[in-house]
Amino acid sequence: MKLSAKQTVDVLRAAGEPTRLRILALLEREELAVLELCRVLDQSQPRVSRHLKLLAEAGLVERFPDGAWVFYRLSGAGREQEVIGEVLARINPDDPVLARDRRKLDDVQAERSEAAQAYFAENAAQWDRLRSLYVSDADVEAQVVAAAGAHRVRRLVDLGSGTGRMLTLLAPQADHAIGLDLSQQMLNIARKQVAEAGLSHVDLRHGDIFDTRLPDEAADLVVVHQVLHYLGDPAAAVKEAGRIVAPGGKLIIVDFAPHKHEFLREQHQHRRLGFADDEMARWLAEADLPAAALTALPPNQADGLTVKIWAAQRAPTALRSAA
């Protein structure tokens, strides 16, 4: 269904203002909090919020609260988004205003990354103990093993492998395993853990979850364990994880249900305070993994966090061709 003439005018009018066009160009890169947009645009929060309200009313961006923060992202579908995609694609990437915005966003991302790396370096040695404060590792790991299944896999990929616990848990059933992480401190601990477990077929690499540089459909089992809530663009990470899942293979994501523990953002570098089921289902569907089994593990204490495990399986090649 195409847009009417009035709808097209409304979309173009919403985008046809310098600040709003800059916002759309920034959100094309990743979802951003309001205060981050204010910093990049060098404008007040009330002014930026007014622009965002107009963009949301036109169906061009989506607003979603996350604890005390509010994030915005480009709308995931619809004819309005197709029109804006065409507009953004025709803008000169060397435009000085947009180029300056990109540099300022790079600064925001770099500071975010440096803070996270400093936190990981400081807490690497006690990482497993910190995680155990929120949920029973034994319960989570039992469900992960059940979701992975008992059959042997050709290749396992663990994205954001941290201290290597998922590798020591699942690599025994894999012919070859790869663990990627951006923190060298975490990788050093993971190497020690993997060596002590006698897993000589595990390859630990310094790597980016957004750009794994692994071939399409390269892994029979991909795991993303307690990683997404640290990321600026979790949807992009799910897309990249889905890209490397082979036909018939599985993607297992472990993370928190939505919660309101702001101290995790303030003290422990959590960017997102959990993920809603419909949000995760949409990301998995966009990664061609439309059916996911969901397991929810309640916390051991009243103010703890619920852990959710999404296990999605890619259809075998024959079934995908038939569809």
Secondary structure, 3 states (H helix, E strand, C coil): CCCCHHHHHHHHHHHCCHHHHHHHHHHCCCCEEHHHHHHHHCCCHHHHHHHHHHHHHCCCEEEEEECCEEEEEECCCCHHHHHHHHHHHCCCCCCHHHHHHHHHHHHHHHHHHHHHHHHHHHHHHHHHHHHHCCCCHHHHHHHHHHHHCCCCEEEEEEECCCCCHHHHHHHHHEEEEEEEECCHHHHHHHHHHHHHCCCCCEEEEECECCECCCCCCCEEEEEEECCHHHCCCHHHHHHHHHHCEEEEEEEEEEEECCCCCHHHHHHHCCCCCCCCHHHHHHHHHHCCCCCEEEEEECCCCCCCCCEEEEEEECCCHHHHHHC
